[in-house]
């Protein structure tokens, strides 16, 4: 019996090994800036692409393949993730990054036993480390000597997935290389949006020369596979990342920017010599590769597998639903003074192309005179076509061509692709085509909404605020010259602040952590990166998240009356209605009707009591407490309401507030130096004292104090590093455990305006008016485009603190002061100036009010 089991086990292992060996290999070949229709398989009479033609002849040639974006980084991000670039945060922009939280197909295949790697240009350009790729790469290990080195390193029996990238046919070119290679430049077909001149013909021929060089590289890879007997079990895909690097092509939503060659070969698995007219997107490649490998396709992928098309024996339209493609663009290069992009979206069908330019007031390819959003101009091979158009724009015969590429465009563009394939005549304003335009616009809108495009569902302002990690002449465009951190340090020194610290975080990485002065004057201990400050009312954001956790677990509802959980509040006087009208939501949004001071007394009489430290003391004060207005009527900041929410947490969970937060927030998020009230012995050497200025001299208020019953309102102590961990969680940048603490949906609910604080206020740098509102325990700043910033301030004893977070980018600014008092230091004024300066520099599109 034991022998039989052993034989069965060996048989299973052998079968599993054979199955792994039988899984097809994947060779993905992608050119840099190679657009449709520049391959001889598509009928181009000049460029010669024998390898691409072979793949098409022995496999499937796609006539309608489109990229997600006509820009390198977002296009490649979309290919890797199978998602449209507008879903990938800063990955929607050129020279950006790609967060690890977006799954990529090569790493998914590696996890299922594939040998993965890449050569030359795969992901990029940008900074992968910003997204969390510290030692690895989304396309696998780089093999600098190419495909053979990769194959030689492959473990036996492992299927492979290789990304064969290229720098061709990206600029710059060797001038005249096309002609020197034997091309007949006179036969080059010049697009109708350029003047037909020798310089442009030769420029296109030089581009063709590099297309042919890429084709040769792919041919060598296929020959290597054939020599090893592996070609027939390899899926070969050949394509480009977007259109050619010429004006009105790359970085534009016209066909010459978003339409690319695509051919797929899979040996005897698919019928060859077929031409398919289905509309496909390169976001379809990731789910295709996963299905081919037998790996489940994640639900977040927008692409649809091409396997049904590949395995169908027919030509023409295979899947009726594939009758259109959508695409878009955010920032290519920041060639405008405010570093904004030219956002646009488009849809293409058999007969029509519709484009929506979101910001038509901007120059479409960058501000003059650089026009930097398209290929460079100036040097040999660096942009001959662009240079010609710029140099001859005053010529009436050239001006219309110049305008087509560089002048401003209307909000909507509509082209009849049958009558006008070069997209020269915009029909969007033609009433005869109003129905067609309306139909396409509605269809585009529906697709964008279904894929959660921030340009439709809100939050798109983030795209212009993401950092740009590239260089270029556009870096000379003006930026705010103010250095708020330098100003903060000088102001602290001038005004006698004892100690302070500032931290700035971008994309989950700390970029600024500056400290000033002393944490404790008596011992001479200075503020450092580990110094622990008291965060006072910022604690309210912890309380709010805790309430949302209990809501999500079904233990309470936001619209529950507070009386359900704190029946003692029946004793409170409410001349505006019943106490049962006050809900948890009202308390979270400071709209409950409780007056602004913490206690029922204003503190303006000597007999008014001090803050109570126990619940029974607070209960004794309830008959003397009065609701000041109808709940939900307006905003009135109330510490008292948050204390009641802390009581709710304790009654539902059976834990003290401090214990609940430790178990459900601090511990899972790794905030190991956060605590409430008295400082643990091992952290005491890091705790900052706090100082109130009396008679011009700082007077210590004590290293420790107990906030008592008010702990849910203001008891949090922590170094700035733990606050950075908190803001990273709020921005969705704490991998793994972040969503288990609270979902993104619940956080977004907390950031919806519930109570308006101010009317629209004009901004300092000329954008639309902003509005200050209260969410659920967070202060909000919004403008016409949606949410800009969330944050909170704190003030208790002599500690003064704040944090600001831009949820769309994960950029955060955090600061703490250990000094308050009058007439000096003017800490609150320093804090206000610091906040304003950081908003102008760290959050350049989230301005402060005058």
C-alpha positions in Angstrom: 0.0 0.0 0.0 2.8 2.4 0.9 4.5 1.6 -2.4 1.3 2.4 -4.3 1.0 5.7 -2.6 4.6 6.5 -3.4 4.1 5.6 -7.1 1.0 7.8 -7.2 2.9 10.7 -5.6 5.7 10.4 -8.1 3.2 10.3 -11.0 1.6 13.5 -9.8 4.9 15.3 -9.5 5.9 14.2 -13.0 2.6 15.3 -14.4 2.9 18.6 -12.7 6.4 19.1 -14.1 5.2 18.2 -17.6 2.3 20.7 -17.2 4.6 23.4 -16.3 6.9 22.6 -19.2 4.0 22.6 -21.6 2.9 26.0 -20.6 3.7 28.4 -23.5 6.5 30.8 -23.3 5.8 34.5 -23.9 8.1 36.8 -25.9 6.8 40.4 -25.8 8.6 42.7 -28.3 7.9 46.4 -28.0 9.4 49.3 -29.9 9.8 52.8 -28.5 7.7 55.3 -30.5 6.7 53.0 -33.3 3.2 53.9 -34.7 0.7 52.6 -37.2 0.9 52.0 -40.2 4.7 51.9 -40.5 5.2 48.3 -41.4 5.3 46.6 -44.8 2.5 44.3 -43.6 0.2 47.3 -43.5 1.2 48.4 -47.1 4.0 50.9 -46.4 6.1 50.9 -49.5 9.3 52.2 -48.0 9.9 50.7 -44.6 10.8 47.0 -44.6 9.8 44.9 -41.6 10.3 41.2 -42.6 10.1 39.9 -39.1 6.9 41.7 -38.2 5.5 40.6 -41.6 6.4 37.0 -40.7 4.8 37.1 -37.3 1.6 38.5 -39.0 1.8 35.9 -41.8 2.2 33.0 -39.4 -0.2 34.5 -36.9 -2.7 37.3 -36.6 -2.4 40.9 -37.8 -4.5 43.5 -36.0 -5.6 46.5 -37.9 -7.1 48.4 -35.0 -4.7 48.2 -32.0 -4.6 51.3 -29.7 -2.5 52.3 -26.7 -4.0 53.5 -23.5 -1.9 56.7 -23.7 0.4 58.2 -26.4 3.2 58.7 -23.8 5.9 56.2 -22.8 5.5 55.7 -19.1 1.7 55.6 -18.9 1.4 53.4 -21.9 3.8 50.9 -20.5 2.2 51.1 -17.0 -1.1 50.2 -18.7 0.4 47.3 -20.5 2.0 45.9 -17.3 -1.1 46.3 -15.2 -3.9 45.6 -17.7 -5.5 48.9 -16.4 -6.1 52.2 -18.0 -3.4 54.7 -17.0 -5.9 57.1 -15.3 -6.4 54.4 -12.6 -2.7 54.3 -11.7 -2.3 57.5 -9.8 1.0 59.2 -10.8 1.6 56.3 -13.2 -0.7 58.2 -15.6 2.1 60.7 -16.3 5.4 60.6 -18.1 8.6 60.3 -16.0 6.6 59.1 -13.0 6.5 55.9 -11.0 4.3 52.8 -10.6 3.1 51.8 -7.1 3.5 48.2 -6.1 -0.1 48.1 -5.1 -0.9 47.8 -8.8 -0.3 44.2 -9.8 1.8 43.6 -12.9 1.5 40.5 -15.1 5.3 39.5 -15.1 5.4 39.2 -11.3 2.1 37.3 -11.4 3.6 34.9 -13.8 6.8 34.6 -11.8 4.8 33.7 -8.8 3.3 30.8 -10.9 6.7 29.4 -11.9 7.7 31.5 -14.9 11.2 32.7 -15.5 10.9 36.4 -16.2 13.2 39.2 -17.4 13.7 42.1 -19.7 16.2 43.7 -22.1 16.7 47.4 -22.8 13.7 49.6 -22.4 10.8 48.0 -20.6 9.2 50.1 -17.9 9.8 53.9 -17.9 11.0 56.4 -17.9 10.7 57.4 -14.3 11.7 56.3 -10.8 10.7 52.8 -9.7 12.0 53.2 -6.2 9.3 55.8 -5.4 6.7 53.2 -6.1 8.3 50.6 -3.9 10.4 48.7 -6.4 13.6 48.8 -4.4 15.5 45.7 -5.5 13.3 44.3 -8.2 11.6 45.4 -11.4 8.0 45.1 -12.7 9.2 43.4 -15.8 11.7 41.1 -14.0 15.5 41.0 -13.9 17.4 43.0 -16.5 19.6 41.1 -18.8 22.0 43.6 -20.3 23.4 41.2 -22.9 20.0 40.3 -24.2 17.7 37.4 -25.0 20.4 34.7 -25.2 21.7 35.6 -21.7 18.2 35.4 -20.4 17.6 32.0 -22.0 20.9 30.6 -20.7 20.0 31.7 -17.2 16.6 29.9 -17.3 16.2 27.0 -14.9 15.3 23.7 -16.6 11.6 23.1 -17.4 10.5 26.6 -16.5 8.4 28.5 -19.0 9.6 32.0 -19.7 8.1 35.5 -20.1 10.6 38.0 -21.7 10.2 41.7 -22.4 12.3 42.5 -25.4 12.4 46.3 -25.3 14.1 48.7 -27.7 15.1 52.3 -27.8 14.3 52.4 -31.5 12.8 54.3 -33.1 12.9 57.0 -30.4 14.8 60.2 -31.3 17.5 61.3 -31.8 18.3 60.1 -35.3 21.5 60.0 -37.4 20.6 62.6 -40.1 20.4 60.9 -43.5 20.5 57.4 -42.1 17.4 56.4 -44.0 18.7 57.5 -47.3 22.2 56.0 -46.6 20.5 52.6 -45.9 19.1 52.6 -49.4 15.6 54.0 -48.9 14.0 55.9 -51.7 13.2 59.1 -49.8 11.0 60.3 -52.7 8.7 57.3 -52.1 8.1 58.3 -48.4 4.4 59.1 -47.8 4.2 62.4 -45.9 1.1 62.8 -43.7 -1.3 65.4 -44.9 -0.8 67.5 -41.8 2.8 68.3 -42.8 4.2 70.2 -45.8 5.7 67.8 -48.4 9.3 69.0 -48.3 12.7 67.2 -48.5 13.6 67.9 -44.8 10.5 66.1 -43.5 10.7 63.3 -46.0 14.3 62.6 -44.9 13.3 62.8 -41.2 10.6 60.2 -41.7 13.1 58.0 -43.6 15.5 58.2 -40.6 12.6 57.1 -38.4 12.0 54.2 -40.8 15.7 53.2 -40.5 15.3 52.7 -36.7 12.0 50.8 -37.2 13.9 48.4 -39.4 16.6 48.1 -36.8 14.0 47.1 -34.2 12.6 44.6 -36.6 16.0 43.1 -37.1 16.4 42.7 -33.3 13.1 40.8 -33.1 14.3 38.6 -36.0 17.4 37.6 -34.1 15.3 36.6 -31.1 13.0 34.4 -33.3 16.0 32.8 -34.9 17.4 32.0 -31.4 14.2 30.3 -30.4 14.1 28.3 -33.6 17.6 27.1 -33.1 16.6 25.8 -29.6 13.4 24.3 -30.8 11.2 26.6 -28.7 9.5 28.9 -31.2 6.4 26.8 -31.7 5.7 26.8 -27.9 6.2 30.6 -27.7 3.6 33.3 -28.0 5.3 36.1 -29.9 3.8 39.6 -29.7 5.3 42.6 -31.6 4.0 46.1 -31.2 4.9 49.7 -30.2 4.2 51.8 -27.2 2.6 54.7 -29.2 2.9 56.8 -32.3 6.1 58.1 -34.0 8.0 61.0 -32.3 6.7 63.8 -34.6 4.4 66.7 -34.1 0.7 65.8 -34.0 1.7 62.1 -33.4 3.3 61.1 -30.1 1.6 62.7 -27.1 -1.6 63.4 -29.2 -4.9 61.5 -29.4 -5.0 61.4 -33.2 -4.6 58.0 -34.9 -0.9 58.8 -35.5 -0.4 59.0 -31.8 -2.5 56.2 -30.3 -2.8 53.6 -33.0 0.0 51.0 -33.2 1.1 48.0 -35.2 0.3 44.6 -33.5 0.9 41.1 -34.6 0.7 37.8 -32.6 2.2 34.4 -33.5 1.5 31.2 -31.5 2.7 28.3 -33.7 0.2 25.7 -34.5 -2.1 26.9 -31.6 -3.6 29.5 -33.9 -4.5 29.7 -37.6 -2.1 32.0 -39.4 -2.3 34.6 -42.2 -5.4 36.3 -40.7 -6.2 40.0 -40.4 -8.5 41.0 -37.7 -10.5 44.3 -37.6 -11.6 44.1 -33.9 -10.7 47.2 -31.9 -8.2 46.1 -29.2 -6.2 47.9 -26.6 -2.7 47.1 -25.3 -4.4 46.9 -21.9 -5.7 43.6 -23.3 -2.2 42.1 -23.3 -1.8 41.4 -19.6 -5.1 39.4 -19.2 -4.1 37.6 -22.5 -0.8 36.5 -21.1 -2.3 35.4 -17.8 -5.0 33.4 -19.5 -2.4 31.7 -21.8 -0.4 30.8 -18.8 -3.4 29.4 -16.9 -3.3 32.2 -14.3 -6.5 33.8 -13.0 -7.0 37.3 -14.3 -7.5 39.8 -11.4 -10.8 41.6 -11.4 -9.2 45.0 -11.3 -7.8 44.6 -14.8 -9.7 46.6 -17.4 -8.4 44.7 -20.4 -10.1 41.7 -22.0 -8.1 38.6 -23.1 -7.4 38.3 -26.8 -7.4 34.5 -26.6 -10.9 34.1 -28.1 -9.7 36.2 -31.1 -6.4 34.4 -31.5 -8.0 31.0 -31.4 -10.8 31.8 -33.7 -10.0 30.7 -37.3 -11.7 33.7 -38.9 -10.6 37.1 -40.1 -12.4 40.5 -40.0 -14.5 41.3 -37.0 -14.4 38.4 -34.5 -16.2 39.8 -31.5 -19.0 42.2 -32.2 -18.6 44.0 -28.9 -15.0 45.1 -29.9 -16.3 48.0 -32.0 -14.4 50.8 -30.3 -11.3 51.8 -28.3 -10.8 54.5 -25.7 -7.6 56.3 -24.7 -6.4 59.4 -23.0 -3.5 61.5 -21.9 -2.5 63.4 -18.7 0.8 65.2 -18.4 3.5 64.3 -20.9 6.2 66.8 -20.0 5.6 69.8 -17.6 6.1 72.4 -20.3 3.9 75.0 -18.7 4.7 77.5 -16.0 2.6 75.6 -13.4 3.8 72.2 -14.6 0.3 71.2 -15.7 -0.5 68.8 -18.5 -2.9 68.8 -21.3 -5.6 66.3 -20.2 -7.7 64.7 -23.0 -9.8 61.6 -23.6 -10.9 60.0 -26.9 -12.9 57.2 -28.4 -12.4 55.6 -31.9 -14.9 53.6 -33.8 -14.9 52.2 -37.4 -16.0 55.5 -38.9 -15.4 58.2 -36.3 -12.9 59.6 -33.8 -14.0 61.9 -31.0 -11.7 63.8 -28.7 -12.5 65.7 -25.5 -9.9 68.3 -24.5 -10.5 68.9 -20.8 -8.5 72.1 -20.6 -8.8 73.8 -24.0 -7.4 77.1 -22.6 -4.0 75.5 -22.4 -1.5 75.1 -25.2 -1.9 71.5 -26.4 1.8 70.7 -26.7 3.2 73.1 -24.2 3.6 76.8 -23.9 5.5 78.8 -26.6 8.3 79.1 -27.5 9.4 75.6 -26.4 6.2 73.6 -27.3 7.9 70.9 -25.2 5.2 68.4 -25.2 6.3 67.0 -28.5 9.7 66.0 -29.9 12.7 68.3 -29.3 13.9 70.8 -31.8 17.2 72.4 -32.5 20.0 69.8 -33.1 20.7 67.4 -35.9 18.3 64.5 -35.7 16.6 65.9 -32.6 13.4 67.0 -34.3 13.9 68.0 -37.9 10.2 68.1 -38.6 9.3 70.2 -35.6 12.3 72.5 -36.3 11.1 73.0 -39.8 7.5 73.9 -38.7 8.8 76.4 -36.1 11.3 78.0 -38.4 8.8 78.5 -41.3 5.7 79.3 -39.3 5.6 82.8 -40.8 5.3 81.3 -44.3 1.6 81.3 -45.3 2.1 78.0 -47.0 3.4 76.4 -43.7 1.3 78.3 -41.2 -1.7 76.0 -41.4 0.5 73.0 -40.8 2.1 74.7 -37.8 -1.4 75.5 -36.4 -2.5 71.9 -36.7 0.4 70.8 -34.5 0.9 73.6 -32.1 -2.1 76.0 -31.8 -4.8 75.8 -29.2 -7.7 73.4 -29.8 -11.4 73.5 -29.1 -13.0 71.5 -26.2 -14.3 68.9 -28.6 -13.0 67.4 -31.9 -14.8 65.1 -34.2 -13.4 63.5 -37.3 -14.9 61.4 -40.1 -12.2 58.7 -40.4 -13.5 57.4 -43.7 -13.5 60.8 -45.6 -10.7 62.4 -43.5 -8.2 59.7 -42.2 -5.6 62.4 -41.5 -8.0 64.2 -39.2 -7.7 67.6 -40.7 -11.4 68.8 -40.6 -12.9 69.1 -37.1 -16.7 68.5 -37.5 -17.5 69.0 -33.8 -19.3 72.3 -34.4 -21.1 71.1 -37.5 -24.8 70.8 -36.7 -25.1 68.0 -39.3 -23.0 65.8 -37.1 -24.4 66.8 -33.7 -26.1 63.5 -33.2 -22.9 61.5 -33.9 -20.9 63.7 -31.6 -23.5 63.4 -28.8 -23.6 59.6 -29.2 -19.8 59.2 -29.1 -19.5 61.7 -26.2 -22.0 59.7 -24.1 -20.3 56.4 -24.9 -16.9 57.8 -23.9 -18.4 59.2 -20.7 -19.9 55.8 -19.8 -16.7 54.0 -20.4 -14.6 56.5 -18.4 -17.1 56.3 -15.5 -17.1 52.5 -15.6 -13.3 52.5 -15.3 -13.3 55.2 -12.5 -11.5 57.9 -14.5 -10.9 60.8 -12.1 -11.7 63.2 -14.9 -15.3 61.9 -14.6 -15.7 60.7 -11.1 -13.6 63.4 -9.4 -10.1 63.9 -8.0 -8.4 64.6 -11.3 -6.5 67.6 -9.9 -3.9 65.1 -8.6 -2.4 64.5 -12.1 -0.9 68.0 -12.4 0.5 67.8 -8.9 2.5 64.6 -9.2 6.3 65.1 -9.3 8.1 64.9 -12.7 11.4 63.1 -12.4 12.8 64.0 -15.8 14.8 67.0 -17.1 14.5 69.3 -20.0 14.3 73.0 -21.0 10.9 73.2 -19.4 12.6 73.0 -16.0 13.4 76.7 -16.5 9.8 77.6 -16.2 9.1 79.7 -13.1 8.3 78.1 -9.8 7.5 79.7 -6.4 10.8 80.9 -5.0 9.7 80.9 -1.4 11.4 78.4 0.9 8.9 77.8 3.7 11.2 75.6 5.8 13.9 78.2 5.8 11.3 80.9 6.7 10.0 78.6 9.5 13.5 78.2 11.0 14.2 81.9 10.9 10.8 82.7 12.4 11.3 80.2 15.3 14.7 81.8 16.0 13.4 85.3 15.9 10.4 84.7 18.0 11.8 82.5 20.8 10.2 79.2 19.9 11.9 76.6 22.1 11.5 73.6 19.8 9.8 72.5 16.6 9.9 70.0 13.7 8.6 69.8 10.2 8.2 66.7 7.9 7.2 66.5 4.3 6.3 63.2 2.7 5.8 62.4 -1.0 4.7 59.0 -2.4 5.2 57.4 1.0 8.8 58.6 1.2 10.0 61.3 3.6 11.6 64.1 1.6 12.0 66.7 4.4 12.5 66.1 8.1 13.8 69.3 9.7 14.2 70.0 13.4 14.8 73.1 15.4 15.7 74.0 19.0 15.3 72.1 22.2 13.0 69.4 23.4 13.9 70.1 27.0 15.7 73.2 28.2 16.6 71.9 31.6 18.7 69.0 30.3 19.8 70.7 27.1 18.2 67.9 25.1 17.6 69.0 21.5 14.8 68.2 19.1 15.7 65.3 16.8 13.8 63.0 14.4 12.7 60.8 17.3 11.3 63.6 19.5 7.8 62.9 20.7 5.3 65.7 20.6 1.7 65.9 21.9 -0.7 66.1 18.9 -3.8 67.3 20.8 -6.9 67.6 18.6 -5.3 65.6 15.8 -6.4 62.7 18.0 -9.9 63.3 16.7 -8.9 61.7 13.4 -8.1 58.5 15.2 -11.5 58.6 16.9 -13.2 59.1 13.6 -11.5 56.2 12.0 -12.4 54.0 15.0 -16.1 54.9 14.7 -15.9 54.0 11.0 -14.3 50.7 11.8 -17.2 49.9 14.2 -19.6 51.0 11.5 -18.0 48.8 8.9 -18.2 45.8 11.3 -22.0 46.4 11.7 -21.7 47.4 15.4 -23.2 50.9 14.9 -24.7 53.2 12.3 -23.6 56.8 11.7 -27.2 57.9 12.0 -27.7 56.2 15.3 -28.9 58.7 18.0 -26.1 59.3 20.5 -28.7 58.5 23.2 -28.5 54.8 22.1 -25.0 54.6 23.4 -24.8 57.5 25.9 -28.2 57.6 27.6 -26.9 60.1 30.2 -27.2 62.8 27.5 -31.0 62.8 28.1 -30.1 65.3 30.9 -28.8 67.9 28.4 -31.1 70.7 27.6 -32.1 71.0 23.9 -34.4 74.0 23.2 -34.2 73.2 19.5 -35.7 69.7 19.6 -35.1 66.3 21.1 -31.7 64.9 22.2 -32.6 61.9 20.1 -32.1 64.1 17.0 -28.4 64.3 17.7 -26.6 61.5 15.8 -23.1 60.1 15.6 -22.7 61.7 12.2 -23.5 65.1 13.7 -20.8 64.6 16.4 -18.2 63.5 13.8 -18.8 66.5 11.6 -19.1 69.1 14.4 -22.7 69.9 13.6 -24.3 68.5 16.7 -25.4 71.8 18.2 -23.0 71.6 21.1 -21.2 75.0 21.7 -17.7 75.6 20.6 -16.0 75.7 24.1 -15.2 72.3 25.5 -17.5 72.6 28.5 -21.0 74.1 29.1 -19.3 77.1 30.7 -17.5 79.7 28.6 -14.5 79.9 31.0 -15.0 83.7 31.4 -16.0 83.6 35.1 -13.7 82.7 38.0 -16.3 80.2 39.4 -16.4 78.2 36.1 -15.1 74.6 36.8 -11.9 73.2 35.3 -11.9 70.4 32.8 -13.2 67.2 34.4 -11.0 64.1 34.3 -13.6 61.4 35.1 -16.8 60.4 33.4 -18.9 60.9 36.5 -17.8 64.5 36.7 -18.9 65.1 33.1 -22.3 63.4 33.8 -22.7 65.8 36.7 -22.3 68.8 34.3 -24.9 67.5 31.7 -27.9 69.2 33.3 -26.1 72.5 32.9 -25.2 71.9 29.2 -27.4 73.2 26.4 -27.6 72.5 22.7 -27.0 75.8 20.9 -28.7 75.1 17.5 -30.6 72.5 15.5 -28.3 69.5 14.8 -27.0 69.6 11.2 -27.8 73.3 10.8 -24.2 74.6 10.8 -20.7 73.9 11.8 -19.5 74.5 15.4 -16.3 72.9 16.5 -17.0 70.8 19.6 -14.5 68.9 21.7 -17.3 67.7 23.8 -18.9 65.8 21.0 -15.7 63.8 20.3 -15.5 62.9 24.0 -18.9 61.3 23.7 -17.8 59.4 20.6 -14.9 58.0 22.7 -17.5 56.9 25.2 -19.4 55.1 22.4 -16.2 53.2 21.4 -15.6 52.1 25.0 -19.2 50.9 25.5 -19.4 48.9 22.3 -16.0 47.2 22.5 -15.5 46.9 26.3 -12.0 48.3 25.8 -10.7 51.6 27.1 -10.3 54.0 24.3 -6.5 53.8 24.5 -6.5 50.0 24.4 -8.9 49.9 21.4 -6.7 52.3 19.3 -3.6 50.5 20.2 -5.0 47.1 19.1 -6.9 48.4 16.0 -4.8 51.3 14.7 -1.3 51.7 16.2 -0.3 48.0 16.2 -1.5 47.0 12.7 0.0 50.2 11.1 3.3 49.8 12.9 3.0 53.0 14.8 5.2 51.6 17.6 6.0 54.9 19.4 2.5 56.3 19.6 0.7 56.3 23.0 -1.7 58.2 25.1 -1.1 60.3 28.2 1.8 59.3 30.5 5.0 58.4 28.6 6.3 54.8 28.8 9.6 54.7 30.5 11.5 53.5 27.4 10.3 56.5 25.5 10.7 59.2 28.1 14.1 60.2 26.8 12.4 61.2 23.5 9.5 63.2 25.0 9.4 66.9 24.4 8.6 69.3 27.3 6.3 72.2 26.4 6.7 75.9 27.2 4.4 78.8 27.8 6.0 82.2 27.5 5.3 84.2 30.6 6.9 87.7 30.9 9.0 87.0 27.8 10.5 83.8 29.3 9.6 80.2 28.5 8.1 78.3 31.5 8.0 74.5 31.4 4.5 73.0 31.6 5.8 69.5 32.3 7.0 66.5 30.3 3.8 64.6 31.0 0.1 65.2 31.6 -3.0 63.1 31.7 -5.9 64.1 29.5 -8.3 62.0 31.5 -11.8 61.6 30.0 -10.8 63.9 27.1 -8.3 61.3 25.7 -10.4 60.7 22.6 -10.4 64.4 22.0 -6.7 65.1 22.4 -4.5 62.5 24.1 -2.2 61.3 21.3 1.6 61.5 21.7 4.0 60.5 18.9 7.1 61.4 16.9 6.6 62.9 13.5 7.6 59.6 11.9 4.4 57.9 13.3 2.3 60.8 12.0 3.9 60.2 8.6 2.9 56.6 8.9 -0.7 57.7 9.7 -0.8 60.0 6.7 0.6 57.2 4.5 -2.2 55.0 5.6 -4.7 57.7 4.9 -3.3 58.0 1.4 -3.4 54.2 0.8 0.3 53.8 0.8 0.7 51.3 3.7 0.8 48.0 1.8 -1.1 45.0 3.0 -2.5 46.0 6.4 -3.8 49.5 5.3 -7.0 48.3 3.8 -7.6 46.0 6.8 -7.6 49.0 9.2 -10.1 50.9 7.1 -11.2 50.6 3.5 -10.5 53.3 0.9 -14.2 53.6 0.4 -14.8 54.4 4.1 -12.0 57.0 4.1 -13.4 58.7 1.0 -16.7 58.8 2.8 -15.0 60.6 5.7 -13.7 63.1 3.2 -17.0 64.2 1.8 -18.1 67.6 2.9 -20.7 67.4 5.7 -20.6 70.9 7.1 -19.5 74.0 5.2 -17.1 76.2 7.3 -16.4 79.0 4.9 -17.9 80.3 1.7 -15.7 80.1 -1.5 -12.4 81.9 -0.9 -10.2 83.3 -3.6 -6.9 81.5 -3.9 -3.4 83.0 -3.7 -2.3 81.8 -7.1 -5.3 82.4 -9.2 -7.1 79.0 -9.4 -10.8 78.5 -8.8 -12.2 79.5 -5.3 -11.7 76.9 -2.6 -14.2 76.0 0.1 -13.4 74.8 3.6 -15.6 72.1 5.0 -15.8 69.6 7.7 -15.9 65.9 6.8 -16.2 63.1 9.4 -13.4 64.2 11.8 -11.3 65.8 9.0 -11.1 69.4 7.8 -11.4 69.5 4.0 -10.4 72.0 1.3 -12.2 71.6 -2.1 -12.5 73.6 -5.3 -14.4 73.1 -8.5 -12.3 70.0 -9.4 -13.1 68.3 -6.1 -11.1 67.4 -3.0 -7.7 69.1 -2.6 -6.6 68.6 1.0 -7.6 66.9 4.2 -6.1 67.7 7.6 -6.4 68.8 11.2 -4.7 71.0 13.7 -4.0 70.6 17.4 -3.5 72.8 20.4 -3.2 71.7 24.1 -1.1 72.9 26.9 1.7 74.7 24.9 1.8 72.2 22.0 0.7 73.4 18.6 0.5 71.0 15.7 -1.0 70.4 12.2 -1.0 68.0 9.3 -2.1 68.4 5.7 -2.6 65.6 3.3 -3.3 65.5 -0.4 -5.0 62.1 -0.7 -4.7 62.0 -4.5 -0.9 62.0 -4.4 0.0 61.0 -0.9 1.9 64.2 -0.3 1.7 65.3 3.3 3.1 68.1 5.5 3.3 67.7 9.3 4.6 70.1 11.9 4.7 70.5 15.7 5.8 73.3 18.1 6.4 72.9 21.8 5.9 76.6 22.6 3.0 79.0 23.0 2.3 82.2 24.7 2.1 86.0 24.4 3.3 88.5 23.4 6.1 86.2 22.1 6.6 83.7 20.5 4.0 84.3 17.8 3.8 80.5 17.3 0.3 80.4 15.8 1.3 83.1 13.2 4.5 81.1 12.4 2.4 78.0 12.0 0.0 79.8 9.7 2.8 81.1 7.5 4.4 77.6 7.4 1.1 76.0 6.4 0.6 78.6 3.7 4.2 78.3 2.4 4.0 74.5 2.3 0.7 74.7 0.4 2.3 76.9 -2.2 5.5 74.8 -2.6 4.7 71.2 -1.5 1.1 71.3 -2.8 1.5 73.7 -5.7 -2.0 73.2 -7.1 -3.7 73.3 -3.6 -3.3 77.0 -2.8 -4.1 78.8 0.4 -6.4 81.7 0.8 -5.4 85.3 0.9 
